[in-house]
Amino acid sequence: MAMLASIRATSRPGMSDKDKLEEKARARDLFDRVCKSIGTSNDGLAQLNGQAQNLTPSARKLGEDSDMFIEIAKLYQDESIERMERAYKQALQNSEASGKTEPRLVNNLGALQHLEGHFDEARTMYEDALTHAASLDQSTAEAMSTSILYNLARVYEDQAEVAKAKEAYDKLLTRHPEYADAKVRQAQMLADLNQYNEAHELVKQALASQPNNLNLRAYYTYFLVQSNQAKYAKDFVFLTLRDHDKYDVYSLCAAGWIQYHQARENRDLSPEGIKDRRRGFQRSAEFYEKALQLDPLCAVAAQGLAIVVAEDALGNLGGTLGPIGQDENAKRMKNSREALDIFAKVRESINDGSVYANMGHCYYARDEFDRAIESYETASKRFYSNQNVPVLLCLCRAWHAKANKDQSFSAMTTALQYAQKALHLNPFDKAILYNIAMIQQKAAELLISVPPAKRSLKDLQKAIEQAGHAQKLFASLASDKSQVVPYSRDIADQRRKYGESMLRRCEEHLATQRQWEADAQAKIEAARQRRQDEKDRQDAAERVRQEELRKQAEKLAEARRIAREQAQEWTREVKRMESDEEREKAAKKAKRGKRSEHVSGDEGVEGEPKQKKRRGKLKKSSDSGAENDDEALFSGDEEEQKPRKRTKKRAVRDDDDDEPAVSAPRKKQYKSKETISDSDEEMS
C-alpha cells in the first residue's frame, strides 16, 4: 500500500493538471491508511506507540522509514503547512533514532518556522543544520551548507541584523560568485538604504549570469518600479513576455499594473492622447484577465481588476479628465462599493499591504477620508514599517483632502509631515517636492481665509513661514532645466506668482490677528476679573453670613446655658422644698407620737386628766423648746381655764394642717361654746 501511494504521488508523463491533483489526493488517502495500520496518526505525526510489539518486522521497519514521512510532507506542501511540519518532525525523529540526523530535515523545519515568523526558532534550526552538514562528505556538505547559509542570512535580515546578513551573503558569494539569490538580497538591502545605483549594478550582474531566471527577472521588474523607472520596467516586462515566457503570471500582472499606471498618469487632452489613455486601460484589463485564466486564485490579478472597476477605467475615466458629472459620480460610488467587496475577499486570500492600500483608494473615492486614512495607516505600519513611499503619499493625499474638507490646519500639517517622510525616503523625487510646496502654500491660504476666531497667531506665523519656503521651491521647480519633469513648469511658476501676492497681505493679516487676540485676551481678562470680583463679593457675603450665624449660635448657646442653669436652680429649689416638707412631716409625726404617749399617761392619773390633755395640745403646736414656757404659762388661778382655751385653738390648727382623720374625735373633748369662743378671740 505504501508503494502504491508513492507511485500515485509521483508525476507521470502525459498527466494533466487535474489528473495530478486527483492522484495526489489518492496518495494522501493511502498514506493515511498506512499510518493508521502501523500505529501512527493519520499524517505520520507521532512515533510508534505501544502497539509496536504487535507489528510485523516489515510494518515496524516501514514506521521507521524517514523517506516515507518526507514524501507525506511533500504531498501536504500545498494543502496544510501544519501537517507538513508535523510529518517532517516525524521524519526527523526517525532520523535521530537511527543515529544520523539529516541536515535537510532540520533545514526544512527551520524554513517552516521562518515562514511562520518564528525567527529565533528558525535561526537555531539553521545553525544546527549547518553543524550537522559539516559532518558529511565535502561535496554533499558544500551543496547543503550553501542553501542553509542562505536561509540563515535571510533570518538575520528579518531580525534586522544587517551586518550579520551581509557577512553571510559575502561568504556565499565568495564561495559561489554566480549565486544570484544572494546578489538579489544584497541589492535589496542597498535599496532599503536608498543606494539604488549600487543595488542596480548588483541586479544587472545577476541578470548577466542568469538571463533566463524568471524569478530574477520578476525581481528586476519590481526593482525598476520601486525606483520610479516605469518606462524601463515596461520595456523589460514586455521583453520577458515576448522572449522568455508569455504565460508567466507575475509578468502578466506586472504588465497590467504598468499599463494602468501609465494610462492613469496620461494628461494629454488631445484626441490622440485620450485614445492612448483608453487603450492603456483596456490592455491593463486584458493582462489581468489573462493572468486569472492561468491562475484563477491569483489575488494580484483580482486586485488589478477590482481597481479597474473601482475607478471605472473602462468607462468615462478611460477617455476623459477633469471634473465629473453628478451621474458619473454616483456610478463611481457604486463601482467603488463593488470593488471594496472584492478587496475584502482578496484580503482573506493574501495578507499584504497592497490590499489595504487599495481599500484606502476606494474609501478615498467615496470621500470617506477617515476610513481611507485608517486603511492606509494599516498598510504602512503593519506591512511596510512606514517605509513605503507610495503609501506615505496616499496618506498625504488623504490628510490633505480631509484638511480642505474640515478647514483644519492641523490636518494640513499632518499631510505635510507624510510628504516630508516620503521625500526623506526618496530625496530625488521632484513630484514630492512639488507636493510639499503645494501643501505649504495651501496651509497659508487656508489660515488666511478663515476668520481670526478659528486660527491662532502662532499657527498663522508658522503657515506664513512655510509659504515663504514654498516660494523658493516653486521658483526652483519652475526653473528646472531637466528634459522631463513630473509636473508642469508653467503651473509651478503660476503658484509662485500667486504666493507672492498672498504674502504681500500677510502683514495685514498678522496685525489683524494680533489685534483680535489682544481684544480677545482683554475680554478674557475682563471676564476673569468680573468672575473674581463676583467671587470676592460672594466670599465676603459668605463671611458676613457665617459671622451672623456664629453670633446667633453664641446667643442661642448663652440662652440655653441660662435656661439650663435656671432649670437646675428650680430643680434644686423643688428638691429643697420637698426636703423641708418631708422634714416637717417627719417632725409632726414625731410630735404626734409623743402626744399619744402623754395622752395615755394622763388617763392613768386621777384628778388631772384635762390639764395633761391641754399641755399635749400646746406642745404639738410649738417647737421643741416651748414645753417649759407652757408649764410656766399655765400656773396660778388661770391654770384650769386658759389652758383649755389654748389647747382647743392649737388642736384645731394641728388638725387643719395635718391629718383630718384625727380631728373628729378630738372635737368631742370640747363641752362648751364659751370655751371655743374664747379660743377664737385669743387667736384673733
Buried (B, 14 or more C-beta within 10 A) or exposed (E): EBEEBBEBBEEEEEEEEEEBEEBBEBBBEBBBEBBEBBBBBBBBBBBBEEEBEEBEEEBBEBBBBBEBBBBBBBBBEEEEBEBBBBBBBBBBBBBBEEEEBBBBBBBBBBBBBBEEEBBEBBBBBBBBBBBBBEEBEEEEBEEBBBBBBBBBBBBBBBBEBEEBBBEBBEBBBEEEEEBBBBBBBBBBBBBEEBEBEEBBEBBEBBBEEBEEBBEBBBBBBBBBBBBBBBEBBBEBBBEBBEEBBEEBBBBBBBBBBBBBBBBBEBEEEEEEEBEBBBEBBBBBBBBBBBBBEEBEEBBBBBBBBBBBBBBBBBBBBBEBBEEBEEEBBEBBEEBBEEBBEBBEEBBEEBEBBBBBBBBBBBBBBBEBBEBBBBBBBBBBEEBBEEEBBBBBBBBBBBBBBBBBEEBBBEBBBBBBBBBBBBBEBBEEBBBBBBBBBBBBBBBBBBBBEEEBEEBEBEBBBBBBEBBBEBBEBBBBBBEEEEEEBEBBBEBBBEBBEBBEEBBEEBEEBBEEBEEBBEEEEEEEEEEEEEEEEEEEEEEEEEEEEEEEEEEEEEEEEEEEEEEEEEEEEEEEEEEEEEEEEEEEEEEBEEBBEBBEEBBEEBEEEEEEEEBBBBBBBBBBBEEEEEEEEBEEBBEEEEEEEBBBBBBBBBBBEBBEEBEEEBBEEBEEBBEEEEBBEBBEEEEE
